[in-house]
Amino acid sequence: MFLGDAVDGWPQSPECVEELRQVENLVYLLGNHDVWAIDWLACGEKPPMWLSQGGRATIDAYQRDEWVGKQAGHLEFLRQARHY
């Protein structure tokens, strides 16, 4: 069980999501930072609250070359998380 916010404003957010995707039978509970990341990955929204709480680091991390092609898979993973 993971209690959400894997994309909590760290430059390692994509690596964290990638690691979680490998966990069998994972129960992932959606956190508020995950919701903000979904909004950004899906349609480019950048809520000011998220940006002020580390969202810029997450965005910068996902814009690195090695993660650009994997954003859709991470978006789908986060969309499948359970709501608390």
SERO-4910 file (N, C-alpha, C, O; in steps of 0.05 Angstrom, whole numbers):
BEGIN
 pado doro    nc1    nc2    nc3   cac1   cac2   cac3    cc1    cc2    cc3    oc1    oc2    oc3
  Met    A     17    -23      0      0      0      0     18     25      0     37     27     15
  Phe    A     11     43    -17     26     69    -19      6     91    -13    -16     92    -26
  Leu    A     13    109      4     -6    130     13     -4    156     -3     -9    177      8
  Gly    A      2    154    -28      0    176    -46     23    196    -45     41    194    -29
  Asp    A     21    216    -63     40    237    -66     68    228    -74     88    237    -63
  Ala    A     69    209    -92     95    201   -103    108    224   -118    132    226   -120
  Val    A     91    241   -129    101    264   -144     99    289   -127     85    308   -133
  Asp    A    113    288   -105    110    309    -84    132    330    -86    142    339    -65
  Gly    A    138    339   -110    156    362   -113    185    355   -112    201    373   -105
  Trp    A    193    331   -117    221    324   -117    231    319   -146    215    311   -163
  Pro    A    256    324   -151    266    319   -178    267    290   -186    271    283   -209
  Gln    A    263    272   -166    263    243   -171    234    232   -174    230    208   -173
  Ser    A    214    250   -178    187    240   -180    183    220   -202    169    199   -197
  Pro    A    193    224   -226    189    203   -247    201    176   -239    189    155   -244
  Glu    A    224    177   -227    237    152   -218    220    138   -197    218    113   -197
  Cys    A    209    153   -179    192    142   -158    167    129   -171    160    106   -163
  Val    A    154    142   -189    130    130   -202    139    105   -218    124     85   -217
  Glu    A    161    106   -231    170     83   -246    175     59   -228    168     36   -235
  Glu    A    186     64   -205    191     42   -185    164     31   -175    161      7   -173
  Leu    A    146     48   -169    120     39   -159    105     23   -180     90      5   -173
  Arg    A    108     29   -205     95     15   -227    104    -15   -228     90    -32   -239
  Gln    A    127    -21   -216    138    -48   -216    127    -65   -193    132    -89   -192
  Val    A    114    -52   -174    104    -66   -150     79    -82   -156     59    -70   -164
  Glu    A     80   -108   -153     57   -125   -158     36   -120   -136     43   -117   -112
  Asn    A     11   -120   -144    -12   -118   -125    -11    -93   -108    -21    -92    -86
  Leu    A      0    -72   -119      2    -46   -105    -26    -34   -102    -42    -33   -121
  Val    A    -31    -24    -78    -55     -8    -73    -45     20    -69    -31     26    -50
  Tyr    A    -52     37    -88    -41     65    -88    -65     84    -82    -84     84    -96
  Leu    A    -62     99    -60    -82    119    -53    -73    146    -64    -51    154    -59
  Leu    A    -91    159    -77    -85    184    -90    -81    207    -70    -97    210    -52
  Gly    A    -59    221    -74    -54    245    -57    -59    270    -72    -63    270    -97
  Asn    A    -60    293    -58    -66    318    -71    -44    326    -92    -51    337   -113
  His    A    -19    320    -87      2    326   -107     -2    308   -131      4    317   -154
  Asp    A    -11    284   -127    -17    266   -150    -39    278   -168    -37    278   -192
  Val    A    -59    289   -155    -81    302   -170    -71    325   -187    -77    328   -210
  Trp    A    -54    341   -174    -42    364   -189    -25    355   -212    -25    367   -233
  Ala    A     -9    333   -207      8    323   -228     -9    312   -251     -2    315   -274
  Ile    A    -31    299   -245    -49    289   -265    -60    312   -282    -60    311   -307
  Asp    A    -68    334   -269    -78    357   -284    -57    368   -303    -63    376   -325
  Trp    A    -32    368   -293    -11    379   -311     -4    359   -333     -2    368   -356
  Leu    A     -1    333   -327      5    314   -348    -17    311   -368    -12    307   -392
  Ala    A    -42    314   -360    -65    311   -378    -70    335   -395    -76    333   -419
  Cys    A    -68    359   -383    -76    382   -399    -59    407   -394    -67    429   -402
  Gly    A    -37    404   -380    -18    427   -377    -25    446   -355    -12    467   -352
  Glu    A    -46    440   -339    -53    458   -317    -31    458   -296    -20    437   -289
  Lys    A    -25    481   -285     -4    484   -265    -16    500   -242    -12    524   -240
  Pro    A    -31    487   -224    -44    501   -202    -22    516   -185     -2    504   -178
  Pro    A    -27    542   -180     -8    557   -164     -1    544   -137     22    545   -129
  Met    A    -20    531   -124    -15    517    -99      6    496   -103     25    493    -87
  Trp    A      4    481   -125     23    459   -130     51    471   -136     71    461   -126
  Leu    A     52    491   -153     77    504   -160     91    514   -135    116    513   -133
  Ser    A     76    525   -116     88    535    -91     96    514    -72    111    519    -53
  Gln    A     87    489    -77     94    467    -59    110    445    -73    108    422    -66
  Gly    A    127    453    -92    145    434   -104    138    425   -132    153    409   -144
  Gly    A    116    433   -142    107    424   -169    127    431   -191    129    416   -210
  Arg    A    140    454   -188    160    462   -209    182    440   -211    190    435   -234
  Ala    A    191    429   -189    212    408   -190    201    383   -205    216    371   -220
  Thr    A    176    377   -200    164    353   -213    162    359   -243    169    341   -259
  Ile    A    153    382   -251    150    389   -279    178    388   -292    181    377   -314
  Asp    A    197    400   -280    224    401   -291    235    372   -295    248    366   -315
  Ala    A    229    355   -275    239    327   -277    226    313   -300    239    298   -315
  Tyr    A    200    316   -304    186    303   -326    193    314   -353    188    301   -373
  Gln    A    205    337   -354    213    349   -380    242    342   -388    251    349   -409
  Arg    A    255    326   -370    282    316   -378    278    296   -401    258    282   -401
  Asp    A    297    294   -419    295    278   -442    287    249   -437    271    237   -451
  Glu    A    298    237   -415    293    209   -410    264    203   -401    256    179   -400
  Trp    A    249    223   -394    221    219   -384    200    229   -403    176    222   -399
  Val    A    207    244   -423    186    256   -441    169    234   -453    144    238   -454
  Gly    A    180    213   -463    164    192   -476    149    174   -456    133    157   -465
  Lys    A    154    176   -431    141    159   -411    119    173   -395    107    161   -377
  Gln    A    114    198   -401     94    213   -386     66    200   -388     51    200   -368
  Ala    A     58    190   -411     31    179   -415     28    154   -397      6    151   -385
  Gly    A     48    137   -395     46    114   -377     43    122   -348     29    109   -333
  His    A     57    143   -340     56    152   -313     29    165   -307     18    162   -285
  Leu    A     18    179   -327     -8    191   -324    -29    169   -320    -45    171   -302
  Glu    A    -28    149   -336    -47    127   -333    -44    113   -306    -64    106   -294
  Phe    A    -20    109   -297    -15     97   -271    -28    114   -249    -42    103   -232
  Leu    A    -24    140   -250    -35    157   -229    -65    159   -231    -79    160   -210
  Arg    A    -76    157   -254   -105    158   -258   -118    133   -246   -142    133   -239
  Gln    A   -104    111   -244   -114     86   -234   -113     85   -203   -123     66   -191
  Ala    A   -101    105   -191    -99    105   -161   -127    107   -149   -145    119   -161
  Arg    A   -129     97   -126   -155     98   -111   -157    125    -96   -138    135    -85
  His    A   -182    134    -96   -187    158    -81   -190    150    -51   -202    130    -45
  Tyr    A   -179    167    -34   -180    161     -6   -209    162      3   -215    157     26
***
